[in-house]
Amino acid sequence: MNTLKPFMGFYLLTRKGFEAEVASECNELSASNDLPGYVQTKPHTGYAVFRSFESYKRLPNGLCFNNWIFARQVVPLLGECTGLSPDDRLSPIFELLGTQAVSNIIAETTDTNDGKALSGLARSLTNAARQALKKLNQYHEGDKRLPALHLLILDGDHILVGLASRGEASPYAGGIMHLKLPKDAPSRAILKLEEAAISLLTPDERAYWLRSGMSAVDLGAAPGGWTWWLVQQGLVVVAIDNANMSEAVMQTGQVEHIRTDGFNWHPCHTNHWICCDMVEQPQRVAPLMATWLKEGWAQAALFNLKLPMKKRYLMVQECLACLNDLRETHHIRAQQLYHDREEITVVALPNATGA
Ligand SMILES: C[S@@+](CC[C@H](N)C(=O)[O-])C[C@H]1O[C@@H](n2cnc3c(N)ncnc32)[C@H](O)[C@@H]1O
């Protein structure tokens, strides 16, 4: 097997408008993982590049994609191709790749209008690279021991070239999980919950925590997308909201709707989940979630922190600090999902369960 070439940094993809947040997070994570360097980014481009001062062979575990809040993609950087000719973009890319064999080719673009305009090129480049690498016997689809070749197409003549081993980068192009909205769903918000379940829980955790026999309280539940999705998984749900719930959700017979303020209500017995999508200040929501878990009103939490303010990175740190006492008993995971807008999603799951 080939040994990987050394990397000199990595590229990051984020939601457009969140470049400053991903840069702050990058400074913090690269320092705490002993990878000195600096981050380069521009507002509204949807990406950033970290240049490390020293080369490395394997991305430190703490920098792999599932440790980030604001990055949806993280790819170790082999090099950058500029001034590419439309007649032959592949030769300079293959020069960087050398004799390294790969298991997949993921051509990605930024999540911006400029990026979307390059999606046709991404498709044709993927096909052409696959054919060429097959001929060179450097393409072994699905071989888990081999890295995937990532191409970040910034323009027709400008491509960042990276290689990601299993677990380092998101397996989805652009780090974007495309989900289909079910026909009868009461709101698009279910996509956030479904993506959270797939991204923030392991398959075993999903099987254990999202099944019939489980119960949830859904704060800020109207019109009922999250409640509907939880009911589809077999849960019974208490939906808290002064606004109306959709008829279809109420007709499932698995939902009790209580019209009240989510900050002033709590149950008399333990539930499995507390979920919260209330449009409220994050500095009020995070301590509320901590109280639910500490008081034993729920075992696990899944909630959104809305971020309409300027200092979003600081606000997230402040909010997550409210959960620090729970870190001994719970896994806390936070991420800005593709279906999240100006918000992030947080999950707190007890450490010791059957999952
Ligand atoms: C984004 S919507 C929730 C969408 C819902 N998750 C879905 O899937 O359909 C936010 C909801 O929070 C509710 N809300 C805001 N503040 C609240 C509070 N203090 N108590 C209860 N509900 C609240 C609003 O009435 C609104 O229905």
The ligand as a MOL file (V3000), in Angstrom:
LIG
                    3D

  0  0  0     0  0            999 V3000
M  V30 BEGIN CTAB
M  V30 COUNTS 27 29 0 0 0
M  V30 BEGIN ATOM
M  V30 1 C -39.3090 27.4000 14.7170 0
M  V30 2 S -40.8690 27.1950 15.3840 0 CHG=1
M  V30 3 C -40.8460 25.5010 15.8160 0
M  V30 4 C -41.0500 24.5850 14.6600 0
M  V30 5 C -41.2610 23.1660 15.0970 0
M  V30 6 N -40.0310 22.6060 15.6980 0
M  V30 7 C -41.6550 22.2800 13.9410 0
M  V30 8 O -40.9370 21.3340 13.6590 0
M  V30 9 O -42.7130 22.4990 13.3520 0 CHG=-1
M  V30 10 C -40.7270 27.9590 16.9400 0
M  V30 11 C -41.9200 27.8120 17.8470 0
M  V30 12 O -41.4880 28.2110 19.1390 0
M  V30 13 C -42.6260 28.7070 19.8100 0
M  V30 14 N -42.1620 29.4450 20.9920 0
M  V30 15 C -41.3630 30.5460 21.0530 0
M  V30 16 N -41.1780 30.8920 22.3430 0
M  V30 17 C -41.8380 29.9910 23.0880 0
M  V30 18 C -42.0270 29.8100 24.4850 0
M  V30 19 N -41.4620 30.6360 25.3690 0
M  V30 20 N -42.7740 28.7700 24.8940 0
M  V30 21 C -43.3310 27.9210 24.0210 0
M  V30 22 N -43.1960 28.0420 22.6940 0
M  V30 23 C -42.4600 29.0680 22.2380 0
M  V30 24 C -43.3300 29.5460 18.7480 0
M  V30 25 O -44.6980 29.6930 19.0820 0
M  V30 26 C -43.1110 28.6920 17.4890 0
M  V30 27 O -44.2410 27.8880 17.2380 0
M  V30 END ATOM
M  V30 BEGIN BOND
M  V30 1 1 1 2
M  V30 2 1 2 3
M  V30 3 1 2 10
M  V30 4 1 3 4
M  V30 5 1 4 5
M  V30 6 1 5 6
M  V30 7 1 5 7
M  V30 8 2 7 8
M  V30 9 1 7 9
M  V30 10 1 10 11
M  V30 11 1 11 12
M  V30 12 1 11 26
M  V30 13 1 12 13
M  V30 14 1 13 14
M  V30 15 1 13 24
M  V30 16 1 14 15
M  V30 17 1 14 23
M  V30 18 2 15 16
M  V30 19 1 16 17
M  V30 20 1 17 18
M  V30 21 2 17 23
M  V30 22 1 18 19
M  V30 23 2 18 20
M  V30 24 1 20 21
M  V30 25 2 21 22
M  V30 26 1 22 23
M  V30 27 1 24 25
M  V30 28 1 24 26
M  V30 29 1 26 27
M  V30 END BOND
M  V30 END CTAB
M  END
